[in-house]
Amino acid sequence: MYHVSGTVITVSLLYLLSWLFCKTGIYSRSLHRKIWNSVLAVSFLFTALAGIFTALQINYKWNIQFIDSILKWHVETGICLGVTGIFHFLWHLSYYRELFSGSKSSEASVSIPITDPSVIIPNLFVIGFISTSVQILLIRELLNISGGYELITGVFLASWLIASALGALFAVRSEINDIKRINFMFSITPLISLLMMILLSRLFLETGETPSLLTSIIFTILLLIPFCITSGFTFVKLLSAAKAAKGLNPGKSFSVETTGGIIAGLLLSVLTSGLINTYKLLLLIILLNLSFVILTFFTKNARIKFSLKILFITIAGIVIFSDPDQFFRQLLLPGIEVQETKDSPYGNITEGEYSGEKSVYYNQRLLSYNDDVTEREEDIHYAMLQKEKPDKVLLISGFLQSRLKELLKYPLKEIHFIEQDPMLVSTLIRKDSVLDKRLIIENRDAFTYIKKSSGQFDVAILLLPPPSTLSLNRYYTLEFFKLLKKKLTPEGVFMCSPGSADSYLNQESVNLYSSIFNSMSEVFRHVIPVAGNKLYFIASDNDVSSNICFLTEEKGIRNTYVGPDYLDDDLIKKRSDEILSTIDHNIRKNRIAFPIACFHFQSLSFSRDLSEKGTAIALILLLFALPVISVKRNNLIMYFSASALAGFEIIILLLLQLAAGNMYQLTGLVLASLMSGLALGAGTHLSFLQSLSLRLKSFGLLLFYILTAISFSFILQIRGIFIPVMLISIITVPPAYLTGHIFNELTLRQKSDSASGSIYSADLIGSASGFILISIVMVPAFGLTISIISLAMLIFAGIIFGKLQG
């Protein structure tokens, strides 16, 4: 399907946004035209070359391998070419008027005064507060839309920083100093980004669809461009205003802005724990920002100010007591009649109705529906049939109501259901349901529960999604399987589903399944694969069988699908043997500190659409690796320090998850520690650090990362949760402080405002590269120890290639 209307609307909106940036002075009219001339040239070149290759294949019967994959993009870029061509023609209408009228237009240059600087410091604080708030809320919603794996998280954070860096570069070159106009642009662009997200979702995604990686990258970049460019531009202009008006150096200004971010992070970690839904909170923050700008910069009359305050309070009250989230969720899920939506700390839960059938969507994907007989019977009976007279069952996640029906076909004494999201459990269990007395619901992280549980189970069934993220990867590791086995009876059975049961397993699938199979085989004597609608691995120290039909008849279990009416044991065994024959026993086992299965899953996702794989990788390299070329040698140490700190943030969050089992409630604490370190480093001066050269400080940062790589395993071995979490929070402060101090020292040496903007830009670009490098490549492919050592190597690269003075 070709997105004709979607492409036309998107290109038109991007042009209007660029025109708005031009008119408000964020960048010049000349740059505006250069950008769109480049878009015109690139789309023309791609469309022309694709058309030529297509003609050659048709006329001369050439077998051009890539022609099918570029045909879709040929049409899309052709649409883009047409729309851009129309804009290009409209630019030159004045030429034709002048040609026939003989008159010439001229642009008057306007001198823009600097606003009264008395509000610069609170303005910096508000910029930090609003930027962090919008970032947190947009990333929550974008992860809901795109699927929530680390690659998208890394792309989001990197895109945010790159776009902010671009805004900082525009600020360096822009002559505009009108703080009032700049703040007004900053106040309306979050709303533009929100509208872009809704519009792009409606135009390019179907209800419940998980977008491809390439689509997610493009979606993320387009979504963030309006707000992030304006945010970076505004901050750099406020740096200059603060320096001129209050005598604040850029380091102290950075400290004030970061303090706003810290408070926003802590406040939102409380509010997003289920108290206020995402869109309601986002609208309130946008309204708060707009009210600050209008009341501070656009009116001095006390009576008008009072009236405006009443107006803003009234609008805020309407937002609070209404349900805007249901409206926005309805826009994102067309075709579904949304009846209720709520946000928990773990995701969004939406109840809807389609053609009279009620269903539940979790993070915009269908979770429960009425006619799920095939899935629910496979999820339960493949494991339960393996055990003689099971008494106690452990069920980890899944749609409880329908799975419970299948479990109750066995004479069980206890059913323990583990689901960390209590709001999801209360939604899935109908209000009029009478629960079986044998059911015990535990709203805890499953990893932590397995560690602390004292009971033993006859059967354990893991119904969590495949290891698509570092968080989910924990449940498919050697360490988890060892912990779980201790909670099973001597002949207990365990079953999990690491992915789909495709008819053909490509190399990426083989690598993923081999890693998990090898990990299970080290713990259990017998492991077999059973292919159904999903691929199931069934493990036990006792014999396990793929004779599913025989076992159902032997035990007298009457099913609709799992049984001899639909299945055949010979076919099941044949398929199991085929999968076993593909297992590579040389593939590395999946471990907590070396989450290789997560890396294999990302590779598998890449392989789903080979036509997009090369484009996606090229786009990632173009956007997040090439910008380092724009960093001056004087600022390379800032680039590499920021890159290392961003990567360290990803590692710290993973360590937090390994220590506490659940990082959601504690993420705000760790991020607050890191941002506090940055604020202190940029805004304070320790006497002993003042006497050290920048090179020695950089070596100190390098040494810290090496010591952390050596010692982090000892932190994870400490029993309990409180002490490891406190230690993890504490070790975030030193590298953050030193990185903030490096920023402060570099900016103090610069006399021009443009140099401060360049340093800030290098900081943002470096952070973007660090997020991508560590979360996507280093941790999944090389493990935690090598990843932390690589942070030290980044600092070493800054020392070697950077120009360090003093």
Order of alpha helices (4+ residues) and beta strands (2+ residues): alpha-alpha-alpha-alpha-alpha-alpha-alpha-alpha-alpha-alpha-alpha-alpha-beta-beta-beta-beta-alpha-beta-alpha-beta-alpha-beta-alpha-beta-alpha-alpha-beta-alpha-beta-beta-alpha-alpha-alpha-alpha-alpha-alpha-alpha-alpha-alpha-alpha-alpha-alpha
